[in-house]
Amino acid sequence: MFEGFSKAFVREAINRSAENAVDRRRFLRAAGLTTAGIVGGGALTACGAGPGGTAAIGTVSEVTEDPAVSDAAVLNFALNLEYLEAEFYLRAVTGKGLEDDQIDGIGKVGGVTGGRKVMFHDKTLKANATEIADDERAHVDFLRTALGDAKVARPAIDLDEAFTAAAIAAGLIKEHEKFDAFGSEDNFLLAAFVFEDVGVTAYKGAAPLIENKTFLEAAAGILAVEAYHAGLIRATLQARGAVDLADKISDARDGLDGEDDLDQGLTFEDEPNIVPTDENAIAFSRSAGQVLNIVYLNPESVTSGGFFPEGVNGDINASDDNA
């Protein structure tokens, strides 16, 4: 099977197909391969040379570890965010979230707190929200399939207190008040705005870390879809006169992800702002740590909090220290 592939290609494919050695062994089993099968094909070798300068046939455990973050680690980080978005939108339009066969994987499977069907009165908004929910569910399924046995499980997700904490931080409500993200169409839109832009900047920031071109193309495709979603949410909030409230959320995000004034609300330099970009009209990026600062609702370096009360699953799980 591997006769036409170079040794370096096979070694790199295995190294970058999963987050660690255990996951790589799972990858081999899922692909119907064994160490003996690869050795029989003569494709995978140890780093050292055998007698006469010929590379000795090795095993998976003998492959030198790649110190760079793996493609699977990046995709699993994205999967955590897709779990969050899928649960939010699905519960808003259907009253229930992902199925049991869409949430298992490596790490602890967590429950979802909060979330219920929104009473939509605007038929167009309901249709748009339903389409977004279907997109997010498809993203979850796609990433889980792409990752195979290396996929992480859905972590614990908070769609209740986390939105209240975010609303208090943004000044939308006062201390001891509650923000019900599912209580009205306007609240639903503001809640979506809390993390919709974040998903776009997360995929933009992750793109340079992905080496596999097939995965990179898929990630670019997901980024484009998330950008459509974000643009829709931003335009709808503008049309509903919620610019000031959305700008407060933008300012709150900026208070979490570092000193730079990255985030842009629905107004920029006193003009309506539908697309947050730099001077070259290019969307800006956030590091994984900055993204986690926002979803953990904490400017410090932590591994849990906010929308992920027990943290995310996978190797990329710590926020940056921006305190």
N, C-alpha and C positions, 0 to 999 in steps of 0.2 A: 504493500500500500504506500510506503514512504520512499520507494526507490528513487522517484524523481525529485525528491526534496533534498535540499542541502542540510548538512548536519546543523549548521547554525540556525537555519529556519526552524527546524523541529525543536531544537533546544529553546529558542526564543518563544515559539508558540506555546510550549508547555509551561515555561517560566511565567508567561504573561496571561495564561488562561485562568489563573486562580490566584487567590490572595496569599496562599502559603503552600507548603509541601503537601499537607494533607489534602487540600483542595485540588492540587495538581493530580494526586493519585485518584481522587474522585473523577476528575476530568478524563483521565485515561480509561477508567472503568466505564464511564458514560459513553465514551467514544468506541467502546468495544475493544479496547487495546489493553495489553498488559506489558509489564517491563520486558518479559520474555519475548513477546511479540515484536516489540521494537528492536530488541537486541538481535532477533532473528533477521530483521530487515537490514541490520547493520547501519542504522541511521543515527542512533544516539550514542555518543561516546563520552568518556570521562575527559576531564580537562588535561590530564597527564598523558604521556605517551608510553606505549608499551615497548617491548623489545624491538630493536631495529628501527626505532623512531616512529613506528606505527601506532596510532592512537588506540588505546585499549578500549574494548567494548565495556561500557559501564551500565549503571542503573539510574533510575530517576533520582534516587537519594544522593547520587554522586554529582549531579549537575550543580554547578556553582549558582548560588542564589543571586538574582538580579536585585541590587539595592534600590532601584527606582520603584516608585509606586506602580503596582500592576494595573493593567487595563481593568481587570475585574474589580479591584478596589475602587477605582473611579466609578465604574458602572454601578457598583453596589451602593456607593454614596448617593448617586443619582436615584437609585431604586428607593432608598429611604424617603427622599423628597417626593417621589411619585406616589408612594404609599400614602403620604400625608395629603397630597392634593386629591388623590382618588377618593380617599375616605371622606374628605370635606365635601366634594362635589356630589358624590354618589348619595351621601346621606341627605344632602340638601334637595336633591331632585327625586329620590326614590324612597328615602326613609331608612335605607339600610346600606351597608358598606360592601366591601369585598367578600367573596366566598372563602370558605375554609381552604380550598385547594389553590387559592391565590395568595396565601400569606405565609406558608411554611418555608423553611430554609435554615441556614446556619444562624445560630444565635437564638435567643429567647423570643418566642412569639408573644407579643404584647396585645393587650386589649385596647379598645378605643372608648374614651370617655366623652360623652356629649354627642351632639349631632342629631338632627331630626329633619323631617321634610319641611321645606319652606313653603308657605302659602303664597305662591306666585299669582299675581293679578295681571301682570304684563305678559302676554302670550309670547312675544318675541324674546323677552328676557328668559322665560322658562325654556323655550326652545334652545336658546344659546347655552344656557346652563346645562341642559341635558346633553348637548353636543360636547361640551367641555368635559362633562363627567365620563362620557363614553371614550373620549380621547385619553383621559388620564388612566382609565381602566386598561385601555389598550397598551399604553406605555408600560404599565406594570407587567402585563402579560408578556410584552416584547422583551423587556429587560430580563425577566425571570427566565424566559426561554433562551435568550442569548447567553446568560450566565450558567444555565444548566445546574449542575450539582453545586456550583460555587455561589449560588444566589443566597442572599441573606433573608431572614424572616422579617415580617413586619414587626417593628418595635412597638412598644406602648405609645399611644398617641392621645393627646389631650386636646379636644375641640371645645372645651368648656372654660375652665379657669384660665387657660393660656390666652384665649381671646380677650377675656376680661383684663388680664395683666397687660396685654398689649394696648388695649384701649385706654387704660389708666396712664400708662407710660406716654401715650400720644396726647393725652389731655382731652380725649373724647368724652370721658366720664370722670366722675370724682371718685376718690377713695371710698370703699365700701359700697359703691354701686356695681351693678353687674351689666356686662355687655353680652347680649344674646345674639350670637352671629346668625342664628337661624330664625330669629323672631320677626323679621321683615325683609322685604326686598332690598331696602337701603342698607340694612345691617349686613346682609349677605354680601353685597357688593363691596362694602368697606372691609369685611373680613377677607374676601378674596384678594383685595388689594394689599393686605398685610404681607402675603408671601408670593403673589403672582409675579411681580417684577423680579423677585429674588430668584425664582427658578430660571429666568432668562439669563441673569448674570452668573448663575451657578454653572450652567452649561457652557457659557462663553468662557468662563475661567477654567473649566475642566478640559476644554478642547485640546490645548497644547500638551496635556498629560497623556492623551490617548495615542498609542502607537499603531494599533491595528487600523488600517484604513477603512475596513468594512464597519468597524465599531464607530470610527470617527464620522463616517458618512451618516450612520444612523443617529448618532448624537446630534449632528448638525440638523438633521430632519426633525428631531424632537425639539431642539432649540427653536426652530422656525415655528412649530406649532405652539410652543409656549409663548412665543412672541405675539402670535395672533391672539391668543387668549388674553395676554396682558394688555394689548392694544384695545381689545374689546372692553375689558373692564375699565380701563382708563377713559375711553370715549363715553361709556355709559354713565360713569360717575360725573363726567363733565356735563353731559346732557341733563342730568338730574340735579345739577347745582350743588354737588357735594365736593367742590374743589377745595375749599378751606379744610374740610375734615380729612380729605385724602392727603393734602399737603402736611398736615400734622403727623399722619402716619409715616410719610416720607422722612420727615425730620426725626422721628423716633428711630427709624431704621438707621439713619445716619449717626445717631448717638450710640449705636451698638457696634457698628462695623469698622471703627477706626477714626482717626483724626481727619482724614480727607473727606471733603464734602462731595461724596460720590452720587448719592441718591438725588433724584429729581422728581418732584411732585407733578401735579397737573398744571402748575404755572412755573415758568422759568423766565427770569428777567422781566417780570410783569406781563408776560405773554402766555397764552394757552400753550400747553406742552403735551403733545400726545405721545412722543417718542423720546425717552431719555437717552441722549447720546453725548459724545464729546464734540470738540470743534470740527472733527472730520466726519460727523454724522455716523460714528461707529458706536455701537452699544458697548458699555463698559463691562468690565469683568469683576467678579468677586472670587476670592480664594475660598476653598472649602471651609477654612477656619472662620472667615467672615460670614459665610452663609450660616454656619452653625451659631455664630454670635446672635444672629437674628432669630433663628428658629428656637434657640435655647433662651432667648430674651435676656441675654447676659453679655456685657462687654468684656467680661473676664474669661480667662482660659478655663473652661469647665467641660465636662463630658456628659452633661444631662441638664434638663430644665425646659421650661416653656412648653412647646408643642410636643417635645420628646422627653417626658418626665424621667425616663430611665435611660436616656441616651439613644443614639442610633446604633444599628448593628453594622459590623464591618470594621476594617482597619482604620478608616478615616472617621474619627469620632470626637475630636477635641476642637473646641473653638479657639480663636486667637485671643491673645491678651491685649485688649484695647483699653483697659481701665486706666 
